Amino acid sequence: MSTKTLYERLGGYDAISAVANDLLPRLRNDPQLGRFWAHRAEDSIQREKQLLIDFLGHAAATLAKFKVPEAEQSEVVKFVQGLKKEIVE
């Protein structure tokens, strides 16, 4: 059994930052979600990117705290993704 935390296994800050760097442009270009970033200054967008990185880091820590196995983590993600049509306008 590995003694590394989930955060470490995910690749730490650099890997989570890479995910945020990929995710935020996708959100900004999404036809339904992009409006939330319209008319925002670049420094505001960079701040939101940092908040996203911090959020993803905390989510990883919370999953690790509760020792959620990978299979269940994947199942939760799939479940949440399945709700997209009901959550997103």
N, C-alpha and C positions, 0 to 999 in steps of 0.2 A: 504494500500500500504506500502511495506517495505521501510525503510529508509536506509537499508544496501546497500553498493555498490555491483556491480557484483563481484568484487574481493573478497569481504567479503562473499557473498553468495556462491561463488565457494569454499570457505574454506581458503582463504588467502594463504600466502606463503607456509605453510606446505602442503596443498592440491595440489597446483601447483607443488611443488617440488616432491610430490609423483607421479604425472602424468609424469613429466620429467624422474623420475627414472624408470618408466615403459616404456616410449616411446623410450628413447635412446637405450636401449638394443634391442628393436624391430627393430629400424632403422639399428643398427650395424649388426644384423643377417639377414636383408633383402638381398636376392640375388642381387638385383639391386642397393641398396643404401649402403650396407655394405662396398663397396670399398672406400667410402669417409672417413671411419674410420680405414682402414687397415694401418698398420705401424705407427700408432699414439701412442705416449707415454700416459700412464694413466693420467698424470697431464694435458695433452692437452685435453683428453676426459672429464676430470672433469671440465675443463674450458668451454668446449662446453656445458656440461650439465647446468652449471650456466647461460650461454647465452640463452639456451633454456628456462630455468625457467624465466629469465628476459623477454624474448620475449612473453611467454605465459601471464605473468603479465601485460605487456603493451597492448597485444591484448584485455585482459579483460577490462582494463581501457578505451581503445578506444571504445569498444562496449558500455560500461557504459556511456561514455561521450555523445555518440550519442543516448542514450536511446533506443538501439535496443532491441525490445521485444524478449523473448525466442523463440517464434515460428519462427521468422525471422532468428534468430541466427542459429537455427537448419536447416532451409532451406538453408542458406548460406553454412553451413558445408556440407550438402548433395550435394549441387551443386558442391563445390570444389572437394569433393570425387569422384563425377561423372566424373570429368575431368582427373582423374588419368591416364587413358590409353593414353590420348593425351599429358600429361605433362611428365610422367615418361618414360624413354627409354624402 
